Amino acid sequence: MKKNILKIGDDVLSEYGPAKITKIELCEKVGDKYGIEVNSVHTNLVDRIVVDLDNGHWNYGTQLDWIPY
């Protein structure tokens, strides 16, 4: 089954290597850096999220890669 929800604790590949998501913010517009904190988000909204990672970095959702199942 294809993964369609991204949540806190998921393993991802970021621009800075493999990491776990520690915080997700859903933004009003694409490219915003701040939004409302959520625990999970549907993958069709990944272009509107900013995530904090356990490696001390943050990324826009479009900069992440994850196993889609």
HTML snippet that shows the backbone in 3Dmol.js (N, CA, C, O; Angstrom):
<script src="https://3Dmol.org/build/3Dmol-min.js"></script>
<div id="view" style="width:600px;height:400px;position:relative"></div>
<script>
const pdb = `
ATOM      1  N   MET A   1       0.845  -1.173   0.000  1.00  0.00           N
ATOM      2  CA  MET A   1       0.000   0.000   0.000  1.00  0.00           C
ATOM      3  C   MET A   1       0.898   1.246   0.000  1.00  0.00           C
ATOM      4  O   MET A   1       1.895   1.299   0.721  1.00  0.00           O
ATOM      5  N   LYS A   2       0.547   2.217  -0.791  1.00  0.00           N
ATOM      6  CA  LYS A   2       1.334   3.437  -0.927  1.00  0.00           C
ATOM      7  C   LYS A   2       1.129   4.354   0.279  1.00  0.00           C
ATOM      8  O   LYS A   2       0.008   4.539   0.753  1.00  0.00           O
ATOM      9  N   LYS A   3       2.229   4.920   0.761  1.00  0.00           N
ATOM     10  CA  LYS A   3       2.170   5.836   1.909  1.00  0.00           C
ATOM     11  C   LYS A   3       1.565   7.162   1.458  1.00  0.00           C
ATOM     12  O   LYS A   3       2.014   7.741   0.469  1.00  0.00           O
ATOM     13  N   ASN A   4       0.557   7.642   2.169  1.00  0.00           N
ATOM     14  CA  ASN A   4      -0.033   8.932   1.818  1.00  0.00           C
ATOM     15  C   ASN A   4      -0.132   9.882   3.010  1.00  0.00           C
ATOM     16  O   ASN A   4      -0.787  10.921   2.927  1.00  0.00           O
ATOM     17  N   ILE A   5       0.517   9.524   4.115  1.00  0.00           N
ATOM     18  CA  ILE A   5       0.579  10.416   5.281  1.00  0.00           C
ATOM     19  C   ILE A   5       2.022  10.465   5.772  1.00  0.00           C
ATOM     20  O   ILE A   5       2.667   9.430   5.938  1.00  0.00           O
ATOM     21  N   LEU A   6       2.512  11.660   5.996  1.00  0.00           N
ATOM     22  CA  LEU A   6       3.838  11.882   6.555  1.00  0.00           C
ATOM     23  C   LEU A   6       3.632  12.367   7.983  1.00  0.00           C
ATOM     24  O   LEU A   6       2.849  13.288   8.214  1.00  0.00           O
ATOM     25  N   LYS A   7       4.332  11.754   8.954  1.00  0.00           N
ATOM     26  CA  LYS A   7       4.076  12.096  10.353  1.00  0.00           C
ATOM     27  C   LYS A   7       5.386  12.259  11.132  1.00  0.00           C
ATOM     28  O   LYS A   7       6.455  11.850  10.678  1.00  0.00           O
ATOM     29  N   ILE A   8       5.270  12.861  12.304  1.00  0.00           N
ATOM     30  CA  ILE A   8       6.411  13.011  13.199  1.00  0.00           C
ATOM     31  C   ILE A   8       6.952  11.618  13.521  1.00  0.00           C
ATOM     32  O   ILE A   8       6.193  10.693  13.812  1.00  0.00           O
ATOM     33  N   GLY A   9       8.276  11.488  13.463  1.00  0.00           N
ATOM     34  CA  GLY A   9       8.919  10.202  13.726  1.00  0.00           C
ATOM     35  C   GLY A   9       9.264   9.424  12.469  1.00  0.00           C
ATOM     36  O   GLY A   9      10.013   8.449  12.536  1.00  0.00           O
ATOM     37  N   ASP A  10       8.729   9.839  11.314  1.00  0.00           N
ATOM     38  CA  ASP A  10       9.044   9.152  10.060  1.00  0.00           C
ATOM     39  C   ASP A  10      10.501   9.382   9.677  1.00  0.00           C
ATOM     40  O   ASP A  10      11.052  10.463   9.888  1.00  0.00           O
ATOM     41  N   ASP A  11      11.108   8.354   9.114  1.00  0.00           N
ATOM     42  CA  ASP A  11      12.463   8.461   8.575  1.00  0.00           C
ATOM     43  C   ASP A  11      12.395   9.066   7.184  1.00  0.00           C
ATOM     44  O   ASP A  11      11.568   8.666   6.363  1.00  0.00           O
ATOM     45  N   VAL A  12      13.268  10.031   6.922  1.00  0.00           N
ATOM     46  CA  VAL A  12      13.313  10.693   5.618  1.00  0.00           C
ATOM     47  C   VAL A  12      14.765  10.890   5.200  1.00  0.00           C
ATOM     48  O   VAL A  12      15.683  10.790   6.014  1.00  0.00           O
ATOM     49  N   LEU A  13      14.951  11.169   3.926  1.00  0.00           N
ATOM     50  CA  LEU A  13      16.247  11.606   3.415  1.00  0.00           C
ATOM     51  C   LEU A  13      16.129  13.090   3.158  1.00  0.00           C
ATOM     52  O   LEU A  13      15.293  13.532   2.371  1.00  0.00           O
ATOM     53  N   SER A  14      16.974  13.857   3.827  1.00  0.00           N
ATOM     54  CA  SER A  14      16.956  15.305   3.657  1.00  0.00           C
ATOM     55  C   SER A  14      18.197  15.722   2.880  1.00  0.00           C
ATOM     56  O   SER A  14      19.014  14.882   2.503  1.00  0.00           O
ATOM     57  N   GLU A  15      18.333  17.011   2.642  1.00  0.00           N
ATOM     58  CA  GLU A  15      19.540  17.526   1.994  1.00  0.00           C
ATOM     59  C   GLU A  15      20.773  17.287   2.854  1.00  0.00           C
ATOM     60  O   GLU A  15      21.899  17.375   2.363  1.00  0.00           O
ATOM     61  N   TYR A  16      20.573  16.988   4.122  1.00  0.00           N
ATOM     62  CA  TYR A  16      21.666  16.798   5.067  1.00  0.00           C
ATOM     63  C   TYR A  16      21.837  15.344   5.478  1.00  0.00           C
ATOM     64  O   TYR A  16      22.502  15.061   6.475  1.00  0.00           O
ATOM     65  N   GLY A  17      21.250  14.419   4.731  1.00  0.00           N
ATOM     66  CA  GLY A  17      21.361  13.002   5.020  1.00  0.00           C
ATOM     67  C   GLY A  17      20.105  12.452   5.678  1.00  0.00           C
ATOM     68  O   GLY A  17      19.099  13.149   5.801  1.00  0.00           O
ATOM     69  N   PRO A  18      20.175  11.190   6.100  1.00  0.00           N
ATOM     70  CA  PRO A  18      19.002  10.557   6.722  1.00  0.00           C
ATOM     71  C   PRO A  18      18.682  11.193   8.073  1.00  0.00           C
ATOM     72  O   PRO A  18      19.580  11.592   8.815  1.00  0.00           O
ATOM     73  N   ALA A  19      17.390  11.280   8.379  1.00  0.00           N
ATOM     74  CA  ALA A  19      16.956  11.900   9.635  1.00  0.00           C
ATOM     75  C   ALA A  19      15.535  11.473   9.960  1.00  0.00           C
ATOM     76  O   ALA A  19      14.852  10.861   9.138  1.00  0.00           O
ATOM     77  N   LYS A  20      15.099  11.804  11.171  1.00  0.00           N
ATOM     78  CA  LYS A  20      13.709  11.606  11.601  1.00  0.00           C
ATOM     79  C   LYS A  20      13.057  12.970  11.737  1.00  0.00           C
ATOM     80  O   LYS A  20      13.694  13.943  12.141  1.00  0.00           O
ATOM     81  N   ILE A  21      11.785  13.026  11.396  1.00  0.00           N
ATOM     82  CA  ILE A  21      11.017  14.262  11.541  1.00  0.00           C
ATOM     83  C   ILE A  21      10.679  14.462  13.017  1.00  0.00           C
ATOM     84  O   ILE A  21      10.147  13.559  13.663  1.00  0.00           O
ATOM     85  N   THR A  22      10.990  15.655  13.552  1.00  0.00           N
ATOM     86  CA  THR A  22      10.664  15.964  14.951  1.00  0.00           C
ATOM     87  C   THR A  22       9.537  16.990  15.072  1.00  0.00           C
ATOM     88  O   THR A  22       8.918  17.109  16.130  1.00  0.00           O
ATOM     89  N   LYS A  23       9.265  17.739  13.984  1.00  0.00           N
ATOM     90  CA  LYS A  23       8.213  18.756  14.013  1.00  0.00           C
ATOM     91  C   LYS A  23       7.757  19.027  12.579  1.00  0.00           C
ATOM     92  O   LYS A  23       8.573  19.069  11.660  1.00  0.00           O
ATOM     93  N   ILE A  24       6.455  19.209  12.397  1.00  0.00           N
ATOM     94  CA  ILE A  24       5.884  19.543  11.090  1.00  0.00           C
ATOM     95  C   ILE A  24       5.045  20.799  11.250  1.00  0.00           C
ATOM     96  O   ILE A  24       4.224  20.890  12.162  1.00  0.00           O
ATOM     97  N   GLU A  25       5.250  21.767  10.365  1.00  0.00           N
ATOM     98  CA  GLU A  25       4.416  22.966  10.337  1.00  0.00           C
ATOM     99  C   GLU A  25       3.747  23.052   8.971  1.00  0.00           C
ATOM    100  O   GLU A  25       4.424  23.019   7.943  1.00  0.00           O
ATOM    101  N   LEU A  26       2.427  23.164   8.957  1.00  0.00           N
ATOM    102  CA  LEU A  26       1.652  23.332   7.734  1.00  0.00           C
ATOM    103  C   LEU A  26       1.475  24.822   7.491  1.00  0.00           C
ATOM    104  O   LEU A  26       0.904  25.534   8.318  1.00  0.00           O
ATOM    105  N   CYS A  27       1.967  25.284   6.358  1.00  0.00           N
ATOM    106  CA  CYS A  27       1.966  26.711   6.041  1.00  0.00           C
ATOM    107  C   CYS A  27       0.781  27.079   5.154  1.00  0.00           C
ATOM    108  O   CYS A  27       0.230  26.232   4.450  1.00  0.00           O
ATOM    109  N   GLU A  28       0.401  28.338   5.198  1.00  0.00           N
ATOM    110  CA  GLU A  28      -0.718  28.830   4.400  1.00  0.00           C
ATOM    111  C   GLU A  28      -0.387  28.818   2.914  1.00  0.00           C
ATOM    112  O   GLU A  28      -1.214  28.433   2.088  1.00  0.00           O
ATOM    113  N   LYS A  29       0.843  29.246   2.578  1.00  0.00           N
ATOM    114  CA  LYS A  29       1.240  29.330   1.174  1.00  0.00           C
ATOM    115  C   LYS A  29       2.531  28.558   0.944  1.00  0.00           C
ATOM    116  O   LYS A  29       3.340  28.401   1.858  1.00  0.00           O
ATOM    117  N   VAL A  30       2.718  28.081  -0.267  1.00  0.00           N
ATOM    118  CA  VAL A  30       3.957  27.424  -0.662  1.00  0.00           C
ATOM    119  C   VAL A  30       5.109  28.407  -0.477  1.00  0.00           C
ATOM    120  O   VAL A  30       5.015  29.559  -0.901  1.00  0.00           O
ATOM    121  N   GLY A  31       6.193  27.961   0.152  1.00  0.00           N
ATOM    122  CA  GLY A  31       7.361  28.807   0.348  1.00  0.00           C
ATOM    123  C   GLY A  31       7.405  29.531   1.674  1.00  0.00           C
ATOM    124  O   GLY A  31       8.441  30.089   2.034  1.00  0.00           O
ATOM    125  N   ASP A  32       6.286  29.537   2.426  1.00  0.00           N
ATOM    126  CA  ASP A  32       6.305  30.140   3.757  1.00  0.00           C
ATOM    127  C   ASP A  32       7.207  29.305   4.662  1.00  0.00           C
ATOM    128  O   ASP A  32       7.357  28.099   4.462  1.00  0.00           O
ATOM    129  N   LYS A  33       7.803  29.956   5.656  1.00  0.00           N
ATOM    130  CA  LYS A  33       8.696  29.239   6.565  1.00  0.00           C
ATOM    131  C   LYS A  33       8.015  28.864   7.879  1.00  0.00           C
ATOM    132  O   LYS A  33       8.491  27.978   8.588  1.00  0.00           O
ATOM    133  N   TYR A  34       6.921  29.522   8.208  1.00  0.00           N
ATOM    134  CA  TYR A  34       6.237  29.256   9.470  1.00  0.00           C
ATOM    135  C   TYR A  34       4.763  28.964   9.218  1.00  0.00           C
ATOM    136  O   TYR A  34       4.144  29.536   8.320  1.00  0.00           O
ATOM    137  N   GLY A  35       4.216  28.063  10.027  1.00  0.00           N
ATOM    138  CA  GLY A  35       2.812  27.702   9.890  1.00  0.00           C
ATOM    139  C   GLY A  35       2.292  27.174  11.214  1.00  0.00           C
ATOM    140  O   GLY A  35       2.843  27.467  12.275  1.00  0.00           O
ATOM    141  N   ILE A  36       1.228  26.393  11.137  1.00  0.00           N
ATOM    142  CA  ILE A  36       0.675  25.800  12.352  1.00  0.00           C
ATOM    143  C   ILE A  36       1.273  24.405  12.540  1.00  0.00           C
ATOM    144  O   ILE A  36       1.451  23.650  11.584  1.00  0.00           O
ATOM    145  N   GLU A  37       1.573  24.089  13.787  1.00  0.00           N
ATOM    146  CA  GLU A  37       2.179  22.804  14.092  1.00  0.00           C
ATOM    147  C   GLU A  37       1.137  21.696  13.991  1.00  0.00           C
ATOM    148  O   GLU A  37       0.038  21.814  14.532  1.00  0.00           O
ATOM    149  N   VAL A  38       1.492  20.620  13.294  1.00  0.00           N
ATOM    150  CA  VAL A  38       0.617  19.464  13.141  1.00  0.00           C
ATOM    151  C   VAL A  38       1.427  18.197  13.416  1.00  0.00           C
ATOM    152  O   VAL A  38       2.657  18.217  13.363  1.00  0.00           O
ATOM    153  N   ASN A  39       0.733  17.098  13.710  1.00  0.00           N
ATOM    154  CA  ASN A  39       1.399  15.815  13.964  1.00  0.00           C
ATOM    155  C   ASN A  39       1.601  15.000  12.701  1.00  0.00           C
ATOM    156  O   ASN A  39       2.506  14.169  12.632  1.00  0.00           O
ATOM    157  N   SER A  40       0.759  15.235  11.697  1.00  0.00           N
ATOM    158  CA  SER A  40       0.872  14.513  10.438  1.00  0.00           C
ATOM    159  C   SER A  40       0.232  15.341   9.327  1.00  0.00           C
ATOM    160  O   SER A  40      -0.518  16.283   9.584  1.00  0.00           O
ATOM    161  N   VAL A  41       0.546  14.967   8.089  1.00  0.00           N
ATOM    162  CA  VAL A  41       0.016  15.693   6.945  1.00  0.00           C
ATOM    163  C   VAL A  41      -0.093  14.725   5.774  1.00  0.00           C
ATOM    164  O   VAL A  41       0.740  13.833   5.615  1.00  0.00           O
ATOM    165  N   HIS A  42      -1.123  14.906   4.958  1.00  0.00           N
ATOM    166  CA  HIS A  42      -1.257  14.105   3.742  1.00  0.00           C
ATOM    167  C   HIS A  42      -0.154  14.496   2.770  1.00  0.00           C
ATOM    168  O   HIS A  42       0.212  15.668   2.678  1.00  0.00           O
ATOM    169  N   THR A  43       0.370  13.526   2.054  1.00  0.00           N
ATOM    170  CA  THR A  43       1.504  13.780   1.172  1.00  0.00           C
ATOM    171  C   THR A  43       1.156  14.715   0.015  1.00  0.00           C
ATOM    172  O   THR A  43       2.062  15.279  -0.599  1.00  0.00           O
ATOM    173  N   ASN A  44      -0.124  14.895  -0.301  1.00  0.00           N
ATOM    174  CA  ASN A  44      -0.470  15.849  -1.357  1.00  0.00           C
ATOM    175  C   ASN A  44      -0.309  17.301  -0.901  1.00  0.00           C
ATOM    176  O   ASN A  44      -0.431  18.214  -1.716  1.00  0.00           O
ATOM    177  N   LEU A  45      -0.036  17.530   0.394  1.00  0.00           N
ATOM    178  CA  LEU A  45       0.202  18.877   0.921  1.00  0.00           C
ATOM    179  C   LEU A  45       1.674  19.113   1.247  1.00  0.00           C
ATOM    180  O   LEU A  45       2.014  20.115   1.876  1.00  0.00           O
ATOM    181  N   VAL A  46       2.549  18.200   0.824  1.00  0.00           N
ATOM    182  CA  VAL A  46       3.960  18.269   1.190  1.00  0.00           C
ATOM    183  C   VAL A  46       4.631  19.552   0.704  1.00  0.00           C
ATOM    184  O   VAL A  46       5.640  19.968   1.274  1.00  0.00           O
ATOM    185  N   ASP A  47       4.093  20.182  -0.332  1.00  0.00           N
ATOM    186  CA  ASP A  47       4.682  21.433  -0.828  1.00  0.00           C
ATOM    187  C   ASP A  47       4.405  22.618   0.098  1.00  0.00           C
ATOM    188  O   ASP A  47       4.973  23.694  -0.090  1.00  0.00           O
ATOM    189  N   ARG A  48       3.535  22.428   1.099  1.00  0.00           N
ATOM    190  CA  ARG A  48       3.194  23.512   2.038  1.00  0.00           C
ATOM    191  C   ARG A  48       3.682  23.250   3.453  1.00  0.00           C
ATOM    192  O   ARG A  48       3.196  23.873   4.397  1.00  0.00           O
ATOM    193  N   ILE A  49       4.646  22.328   3.622  1.00  0.00           N
ATOM    194  CA  ILE A  49       5.125  22.052   4.979  1.00  0.00           C
ATOM    195  C   ILE A  49       6.598  22.418   5.136  1.00  0.00           C
ATOM    196  O   ILE A  49       7.368  22.465   4.177  1.00  0.00           O
ATOM    197  N   VAL A  50       6.947  22.672   6.392  1.00  0.00           N
ATOM    198  CA  VAL A  50       8.327  22.850   6.820  1.00  0.00           C
ATOM    199  C   VAL A  50       8.524  21.860   7.963  1.00  0.00           C
ATOM    200  O   VAL A  50       7.676  21.761   8.850  1.00  0.00           O
ATOM    201  N   VAL A  51       9.640  21.125   7.948  1.00  0.00           N
ATOM    202  CA  VAL A  51       9.885  20.132   8.991  1.00  0.00           C
ATOM    203  C   VAL A  51      11.201  20.407   9.696  1.00  0.00           C
ATOM    204  O   VAL A  51      12.174  20.846   9.083  1.00  0.00           O
ATOM    205  N   ASP A  52      11.212  20.140  10.999  1.00  0.00           N
ATOM    206  CA  ASP A  52      12.448  20.127  11.776  1.00  0.00           C
ATOM    207  C   ASP A  52      12.892  18.671  11.857  1.00  0.00           C
ATOM    208  O   ASP A  52      12.070  17.760  11.956  1.00  0.00           O
ATOM    209  N   LEU A  53      14.209  18.470  11.813  1.00  0.00           N
ATOM    210  CA  LEU A  53      14.767  17.126  11.793  1.00  0.00           C
ATOM    211  C   LEU A  53      15.643  16.883  13.010  1.00  0.00           C
ATOM    212  O   LEU A  53      16.150  17.824  13.620  1.00  0.00           O
ATOM    213  N   ASP A  54      15.818  15.601  13.362  1.00  0.00           N
ATOM    214  CA  ASP A  54      16.607  15.278  14.550  1.00  0.00           C
ATOM    215  C   ASP A  54      18.108  15.492  14.357  1.00  0.00           C
ATOM    216  O   ASP A  54      18.880  15.294  15.295  1.00  0.00           O
ATOM    217  N   ASN A  55      18.529  15.890  13.167  1.00  0.00           N
ATOM    218  CA  ASN A  55      19.947  16.181  12.937  1.00  0.00           C
ATOM    219  C   ASN A  55      20.250  17.685  13.080  1.00  0.00           C
ATOM    220  O   ASN A  55      21.341  18.139  12.735  1.00  0.00           O
ATOM    221  N   GLY A  56      19.269  18.451  13.593  1.00  0.00           N
ATOM    222  CA  GLY A  56      19.481  19.863  13.850  1.00  0.00           C
ATOM    223  C   GLY A  56      19.157  20.782  12.683  1.00  0.00           C
ATOM    224  O   GLY A  56      19.327  21.996  12.794  1.00  0.00           O
ATOM    225  N   HIS A  57      18.697  20.234  11.573  1.00  0.00           N
ATOM    226  CA  HIS A  57      18.377  21.029  10.394  1.00  0.00           C
ATOM    227  C   HIS A  57      16.870  21.090  10.194  1.00  0.00           C
ATOM    228  O   HIS A  57      16.110  20.397  10.871  1.00  0.00           O
ATOM    229  N   TRP A  58      16.448  21.936   9.248  1.00  0.00           N
ATOM    230  CA  TRP A  58      15.052  21.985   8.820  1.00  0.00           C
ATOM    231  C   TRP A  58      15.031  21.924   7.298  1.00  0.00           C
ATOM    232  O   TRP A  58      16.016  22.266   6.642  1.00  0.00           O
ATOM    233  N   ASN A  59      13.907  21.489   6.741  1.00  0.00           N
ATOM    234  CA  ASN A  59      13.733  21.422   5.294  1.00  0.00           C
ATOM    235  C   ASN A  59      12.296  21.730   4.937  1.00  0.00           C
ATOM    236  O   ASN A  59      11.375  21.492   5.718  1.00  0.00           O
ATOM    237  N   TYR A  60      12.122  22.271   3.727  1.00  0.00           N
ATOM    238  CA  TYR A  60      10.782  22.332   3.148  1.00  0.00           C
ATOM    239  C   TYR A  60      10.388  20.905   2.773  1.00  0.00           C
ATOM    240  O   TYR A  60      11.252  20.072   2.500  1.00  0.00           O
ATOM    241  N   GLY A  61       9.115  20.632   2.759  1.00  0.00           N
ATOM    242  CA  GLY A  61       8.639  19.294   2.434  1.00  0.00           C
ATOM    243  C   GLY A  61       9.081  18.799   1.070  1.00  0.00           C
ATOM    244  O   GLY A  61       9.316  17.605   0.883  1.00  0.00           O
ATOM    245  N   THR A  62       9.193  19.710   0.120  1.00  0.00           N
ATOM    246  CA  THR A  62       9.591  19.312  -1.235  1.00  0.00           C
ATOM    247  C   THR A  62      11.060  18.904  -1.304  1.00  0.00           C
ATOM    248  O   THR A  62      11.482  18.309  -2.296  1.00  0.00           O
ATOM    249  N   GLN A  63      11.843  19.208  -0.279  1.00  0.00           N
ATOM    250  CA  GLN A  63      13.251  18.825  -0.252  1.00  0.00           C
ATOM    251  C   GLN A  63      13.465  17.441   0.352  1.00  0.00           C
ATOM    252  O   GLN A  63      14.595  16.955   0.396  1.00  0.00           O
ATOM    253  N   LEU A  64      12.404  16.807   0.812  1.00  0.00           N
ATOM    254  CA  LEU A  64      12.506  15.505   1.468  1.00  0.00           C
ATOM    255  C   LEU A  64      12.226  14.377   0.497  1.00  0.00           C
ATOM    256  O   LEU A  64      11.545  14.548  -0.514  1.00  0.00           O
ATOM    257  N   ASP A  65      12.771  13.221   0.831  1.00  0.00           N
ATOM    258  CA  ASP A  65      12.458  11.989   0.123  1.00  0.00           C
ATOM    259  C   ASP A  65      12.166  10.940   1.188  1.00  0.00           C
ATOM    260  O   ASP A  65      12.830  10.904   2.224  1.00  0.00           O
ATOM    261  N   TRP A  66      11.186  10.094   0.941  1.00  0.00           N
ATOM    262  CA  TRP A  66      10.837   9.034   1.890  1.00  0.00           C
ATOM    263  C   TRP A  66      10.358   7.829   1.111  1.00  0.00           C
ATOM    264  O   TRP A  66       9.981   7.929  -0.056  1.00  0.00           O
ATOM    265  N   ILE A  67      10.380   6.695   1.775  1.00  0.00           N
ATOM    266  CA  ILE A  67       9.905   5.474   1.124  1.00  0.00           C
ATOM    267  C   ILE A  67       8.392   5.550   1.060  1.00  0.00           C
ATOM    268  O   ILE A  67       7.740   5.648   2.099  1.00  0.00           O
ATOM    269  N   PRO A  68       7.814   5.507  -0.140  1.00  0.00           N
ATOM    270  CA  PRO A  68       6.364   5.757  -0.288  1.00  0.00           C
ATOM    271  C   PRO A  68       5.469   4.590   0.055  1.00  0.00           C
ATOM    272  O   PRO A  68       4.384   4.479  -0.516  1.00  0.00           O
ATOM    273  N   TYR A  69       5.874   3.707   0.968  1.00  0.00           N
ATOM    274  CA  TYR A  69       5.010   2.592   1.376  1.00  0.00           C
ATOM    275  C   TYR A  69       5.321   2.173   2.784  1.00  0.00           C
ATOM    276  O   TYR A  69       4.697   1.249   3.305  1.00  0.00           O
TER     277      TYR A  69
END
`;
const viewer = $3Dmol.createViewer("view");
viewer.addModel(pdb, "pdb");
viewer.setStyle({}, {cartoon: {color: "spectrum"}});
viewer.zoomTo();
viewer.render();
</script>
